[in-house]
């Protein structure tokens, strides 16, 4: 496998990307994942309508730092003009690329025709993509799903159409919108897109990459150019270093100590507090604490987990963390 090219961005063999996730991939988490080896990171998705209305919370998502580059800004919406204007606003914030979200399955997005809702109107999807590509000078990529439901898996033909719009890369989540995040991701169609002789842009696979072994399988079995890790990174930014080492050496890295991983989560919490404030920083961190594999399987852990998720100060939160004794399967 040669180096992967996305517009003017070059990636070494086996690139691993951090997926865009709402309320997760804020700047402090992106920086942490970058530190652990993520080759490219994506912002939380940005509403084109909110951005052109200058909604303050949405505008804060335009903040990026040089240390996290290359970084992509992801936008979503259902109107051509709004998406074009939003793309131009994003370009002015100097990301390395713009990604169009045609994959978000949640009702408040897809139900209104944006995100994965676009899979019901592929002609509109193409119209938006063409217009955004023409409107900006930086690379434009697309992230989407296999189709709306099991009877409408349109990705193979759709991928060709999106490529013809001039996009620099395509990310495919191996589920339909109807599946949301349930069941197993179907990588066979991702592989079919990658192995389509007409396709020449990089294909990035997404869905159920939750271990070094699953990343290796994605590259070896389906031939994708890169893989994207989403939910498996929540509360576990170190997954990037584990995956990278395995792909480069064929060996799983040894586990660090329990205290080491706790220290990583503490650092993440401190960074969130510094960026927001103590109350909002802790609220933002709760999703990571709840999802972290570090605490899964510890016997009789429920009362401690409830206490962790109720803590209202960093001092109280860290005090609970310091008392946790590791006795789960994470280290086996």
C-alpha positions as CSV (number, residue, x, y, z in Angstrom):
1,X,0.0,0.0,0.0
2,X,1.4,3.4,-1.0
3,X,1.0,6.6,0.9
4,X,-2.5,8.0,0.9
5,X,-3.2,11.4,-0.7
6,X,-6.2,13.5,0.3
7,X,-5.9,16.7,-1.8
8,X,-2.6,18.1,-0.7
9,X,-2.5,16.0,2.5
10,X,-0.2,13.0,2.5
11,X,-0.6,10.1,5.0
12,X,1.8,7.2,5.6
13,X,0.7,3.6,5.4
14,X,-2.3,2.5,7.6
15,X,-3.7,5.9,8.6
16,X,-6.1,6.0,11.6
17,X,-8.6,8.9,11.8
18,X,-10.7,10.2,14.8
19,X,-14.3,10.2,13.7
20,X,-16.4,13.4,14.1
21,X,-18.7,13.0,17.1
22,X,-21.1,15.6,18.5
23,X,-20.3,16.5,22.1
24,X,-17.2,14.4,22.0
25,X,-14.6,15.6,19.5
26,X,-14.1,19.1,21.0
27,X,-10.6,20.6,20.7
28,X,-9.2,19.2,24.0
29,X,-10.2,15.6,23.0
30,X,-8.9,16.0,19.5
31,X,-5.5,17.2,20.8
32,X,-5.3,14.2,23.2
33,X,-6.2,11.7,20.4
34,X,-3.6,13.4,18.2
35,X,-1.0,13.0,20.9
36,X,-1.8,9.2,21.0
37,X,-1.3,8.9,17.3
38,X,-4.5,9.8,15.4
39,X,-3.3,10.8,11.9
40,X,-6.3,13.1,11.3
41,X,-9.0,14.5,13.5
42,X,-12.4,15.9,12.8
43,X,-14.4,18.6,14.6
44,X,-17.9,18.0,16.0
45,X,-20.4,18.4,13.2
46,X,-21.4,22.0,12.4
47,X,-24.9,23.0,11.4
48,X,-24.7,25.1,8.3
49,X,-27.9,27.0,9.3
50,X,-26.6,27.8,12.7
51,X,-23.2,28.8,11.4
52,X,-24.6,31.3,8.9
53,X,-26.8,32.7,11.6
54,X,-23.7,33.2,13.7
55,X,-25.0,31.1,16.6
56,X,-22.3,31.5,19.3
57,X,-22.1,27.8,20.4
58,X,-21.7,26.8,16.7
59,X,-19.0,29.4,16.1
60,X,-16.9,28.0,18.9
61,X,-16.6,24.8,16.9
62,X,-14.5,26.7,14.4
63,X,-11.6,26.9,16.8
64,X,-8.6,24.8,15.8
65,X,-5.0,24.6,16.9
66,X,-1.9,24.0,14.8
67,X,-0.9,21.1,17.1
68,X,-4.0,19.0,16.0
69,X,-3.3,19.3,12.2
70,X,-4.4,17.9,9.9
71,X,-7.9,18.7,11.0
72,X,-11.2,18.6,9.1
73,X,-14.2,20.6,9.8
74,X,-17.5,18.7,9.2
75,X,-20.6,20.5,8.2
76,X,-24.2,19.3,7.6
77,X,-27.4,20.8,6.2
78,X,-29.9,20.3,3.5
79,X,-29.9,23.5,1.5
80,X,-27.3,24.2,-1.2
81,X,-26.8,27.9,-0.5
82,X,-26.5,27.5,3.3
83,X,-24.0,24.7,2.8
84,X,-21.9,26.7,0.4
85,X,-21.9,29.7,2.7
86,X,-21.0,27.5,5.7
87,X,-18.2,25.9,3.8
88,X,-16.7,29.3,3.0
89,X,-17.0,30.4,6.6
90,X,-15.2,27.2,7.6
91,X,-12.5,27.7,5.0
92,X,-11.8,31.1,6.5
93,X,-11.0,29.4,9.8
94,X,-8.2,27.5,8.0
95,X,-8.9,23.8,8.5
96,X,-7.0,21.3,6.3
97,X,-10.2,20.0,4.7
98,X,-14.0,20.3,4.9
99,X,-16.0,17.1,5.3
100,X,-19.7,17.0,4.4
101,X,-21.8,14.9,6.8
102,X,-24.3,12.8,4.9
103,X,-24.2,10.1,7.6
104,X,-25.6,11.3,10.9
105,X,-28.6,9.1,11.7
106,X,-30.2,10.9,14.7
107,X,-33.7,12.0,14.3
108,X,-33.2,15.7,14.8
109,X,-30.8,15.7,11.8
110,X,-31.8,12.9,9.5
111,X,-35.5,13.3,10.2
112,X,-35.2,16.8,8.8
113,X,-33.5,15.7,5.6
114,X,-29.9,16.5,6.5
115,X,-27.1,14.0,7.5
116,X,-28.2,10.5,6.6
117,X,-31.5,11.9,5.6
118,X,-29.8,12.9,2.4
119,X,-29.7,9.2,1.4
120,X,-33.4,9.5,0.6
121,X,-32.6,12.3,-1.9
122,X,-29.3,11.4,-3.5
123,X,-29.7,13.9,-6.3
124,X,-29.8,16.7,-3.7
125,X,-26.7,15.1,-2.0
126,X,-24.9,15.4,-5.4
127,X,-26.0,18.9,-5.9
128,X,-24.7,20.0,-2.5
129,X,-21.4,18.2,-2.9
130,X,-20.8,19.7,-6.3
131,X,-21.6,23.2,-5.1
132,X,-19.4,22.9,-2.0
133,X,-16.4,21.5,-3.9
134,X,-16.6,24.5,-6.3
135,X,-17.0,27.0,-3.5
136,X,-13.8,26.4,-1.6
137,X,-10.1,25.8,-2.5
138,X,-9.3,23.3,0.2
139,X,-10.0,19.5,-0.2
140,X,-13.7,18.5,0.4
141,X,-14.5,15.0,1.6
142,X,-17.8,13.2,2.3
143,X,-18.9,10.9,5.1
144,X,-22.0,8.8,4.6
145,X,-23.6,5.4,5.1
146,X,-24.6,2.4,3.0
147,X,-28.0,3.7,2.4
148,X,-31.3,4.6,4.1
149,X,-32.3,1.1,5.0
150,X,-31.7,-2.6,4.1
151,X,-33.7,-2.2,0.9
152,X,-31.9,0.9,-0.3
153,X,-28.2,0.2,0.0
154,X,-27.1,2.6,-2.7
155,X,-23.5,3.3,-1.7
156,X,-21.7,1.6,-4.6
157,X,-23.3,3.7,-7.3
158,X,-23.5,6.7,-5.1
159,X,-19.7,6.6,-4.4
160,X,-19.0,7.0,-8.1
161,X,-21.3,10.0,-8.3
162,X,-19.7,11.6,-5.3
163,X,-16.3,11.0,-6.8
164,X,-17.4,12.7,-10.0
165,X,-18.3,15.8,-8.0
166,X,-14.6,16.2,-7.2
167,X,-14.3,15.1,-3.6
168,X,-10.9,14.2,-2.3
169,X,-11.9,11.1,-0.2
170,X,-15.0,9.2,0.9
171,X,-15.7,7.8,4.3
172,X,-18.3,5.0,4.6
173,X,-19.9,3.9,7.8
174,X,-20.9,0.3,7.3
175,X,-24.5,0.7,8.5
176,X,-27.7,2.0,7.1
177,X,-29.5,5.0,8.6
178,X,-32.2,2.6,9.8
179,X,-29.6,0.6,11.8
180,X,-28.5,3.7,13.7
181,X,-25.6,2.2,15.7
182,X,-27.1,-1.2,16.3
183,X,-26.1,-4.6,14.9
184,X,-22.8,-5.1,13.2
185,X,-21.2,-2.9,10.6
186,X,-21.3,-4.5,7.1
187,X,-17.9,-4.0,5.6
188,X,-18.6,-6.0,2.5
189,X,-20.1,-3.0,0.6
190,X,-17.2,-0.8,1.8
191,X,-14.9,-3.3,0.2
192,X,-17.0,-3.4,-2.9
193,X,-16.7,0.4,-3.3
194,X,-12.9,0.2,-2.7
195,X,-12.4,-2.5,-5.2
196,X,-14.6,-0.8,-7.9
197,X,-12.3,-0.2,-10.8
198,X,-13.9,3.2,-11.4
199,X,-12.9,4.5,-7.9
200,X,-9.6,6.3,-7.6
201,X,-10.1,8.5,-4.5
202,X,-9.2,7.1,-1.0
203,X,-11.9,5.1,0.7
204,X,-12.0,5.4,4.5
205,X,-13.8,2.7,6.4
206,X,-15.8,3.3,9.6
207,X,-17.9,1.2,11.9
208,X,-16.9,-1.2,14.8
209,X,-13.2,-0.5,14.7
210,X,-12.7,-1.1,18.4
211,X,-9.4,-2.9,18.6
212,X,-6.1,-3.2,16.9
213,X,-7.2,-6.5,15.4
214,X,-10.4,-5.1,13.8
215,X,-8.3,-2.3,12.3
216,X,-5.9,-4.8,10.8
217,X,-8.8,-6.8,9.3
218,X,-10.3,-3.7,7.8
219,X,-7.0,-3.0,5.9
220,X,-6.2,-6.6,5.0
221,X,-9.7,-7.9,4.1
222,X,-11.3,-4.9,2.6
223,X,-8.4,-2.9,1.2
224,X,-9.5,0.5,2.6
225,X,-7.0,3.3,2.5
226,X,-7.7,4.4,6.1
227,X,-9.9,3.5,9.0
228,X,-11.8,5.8,11.3
229,X,-12.4,5.2,15.0
230,X,-15.4,6.7,16.7
231,X,-17.1,5.3,19.7
232,X,-14.2,3.1,20.8
233,X,-12.1,6.2,21.4
234,X,-14.6,7.7,23.9
235,X,-13.0,7.5,27.3
236,X,-10.0,5.7,25.7
237,X,-7.9,8.0,23.5
238,X,-5.0,5.6,24.0
239,X,-6.7,3.3,21.5
240,X,-4.8,5.1,18.7
241,X,-1.4,4.3,20.0
242,X,-2.4,0.6,20.5
243,X,-3.7,0.4,17.0
244,X,-0.7,2.1,15.5
245,X,1.8,-0.1,17.2
246,X,-0.1,-3.2,16.2
247,X,-0.3,-2.2,12.5
248,X,3.4,-1.3,12.4
249,X,4.8,-4.2,14.3
250,X,2.2,-6.9,14.3
251,X,2.4,-7.1,18.1
252,X,-0.1,-5.8,20.7
253,X,1.6,-3.3,23.0
254,X,1.8,-4.2,26.7
255,X,-0.9,-2.6,28.9
256,X,0.1,0.4,31.0
257,X,-0.8,0.5,34.7
258,X,-4.3,1.3,35.8
259,X,-3.1,4.5,37.4
260,X,-1.6,5.5,34.1
261,X,-5.0,5.3,32.3
262,X,-6.7,7.1,35.1
263,X,-4.1,9.9,34.8
264,X,-5.0,10.2,31.1
265,X,-8.7,10.6,31.9
266,X,-7.8,13.1,34.6
267,X,-5.8,15.1,32.2
268,X,-8.7,15.1,29.7
269,X,-11.0,16.3,32.5
270,X,-8.6,19.1,33.5
271,X,-8.4,20.2,29.8
272,X,-12.2,20.3,29.5
273,X,-12.4,22.4,32.7
274,X,-9.7,24.8,31.5
275,X,-11.5,25.2,28.1
276,X,-15.0,25.6,29.6
277,X,-15.3,26.0,33.3
278,X,-15.5,23.4,36.2
279,X,-19.2,22.7,35.9
280,X,-19.4,22.5,32.1
281,X,-16.0,20.8,31.9
282,X,-17.2,18.0,34.2
283,X,-20.5,17.6,32.5
284,X,-18.7,17.3,29.1
285,X,-16.4,14.7,30.6
286,X,-19.1,12.4,31.9
287,X,-19.7,10.7,28.6
288,X,-16.1,9.7,28.5
289,X,-16.1,8.5,32.1
290,X,-19.3,6.4,31.4
291,X,-18.0,4.9,28.2
292,X,-14.4,4.2,29.3
293,X,-13.4,0.5,29.0
294,X,-11.2,1.1,32.1
295,X,-14.1,0.7,34.5
296,X,-16.1,-2.0,32.6
297,X,-16.3,-5.3,34.4
298,X,-15.2,-4.2,37.8
299,X,-17.3,-6.1,40.3
300,X,-20.0,-4.2,42.2
301,X,-18.9,-1.0,40.4
302,X,-22.4,0.5,39.9
303,X,-22.4,2.7,43.1
304,X,-19.0,4.0,42.3
305,X,-20.0,4.8,38.7
306,X,-23.1,6.7,39.9
307,X,-20.8,8.7,42.3
308,X,-18.4,9.4,39.4
309,X,-21.2,10.7,37.2
310,X,-22.7,12.8,40.0
311,X,-19.5,14.5,41.2
312,X,-19.7,18.2,40.7
313,X,-16.1,19.3,41.3
314,X,-12.8,18.0,40.0
315,X,-11.6,17.5,43.5
316,X,-14.5,15.2,44.3
317,X,-14.3,13.4,41.0
318,X,-10.5,12.7,41.3
319,X,-10.9,11.6,44.9
320,X,-13.4,8.9,43.8
321,X,-11.1,7.9,40.9
322,X,-8.1,7.5,43.3
323,X,-10.0,5.0,45.4
324,X,-11.0,2.7,42.5
325,X,-9.2,-0.7,42.6
326,X,-8.8,-2.4,39.3
327,X,-10.1,-5.9,39.2
328,X,-11.6,-6.3,35.8
329,X,-10.8,-7.9,32.4
330,X,-9.3,-4.7,30.9
331,X,-5.8,-5.9,31.7
332,X,-6.0,-9.5,30.6
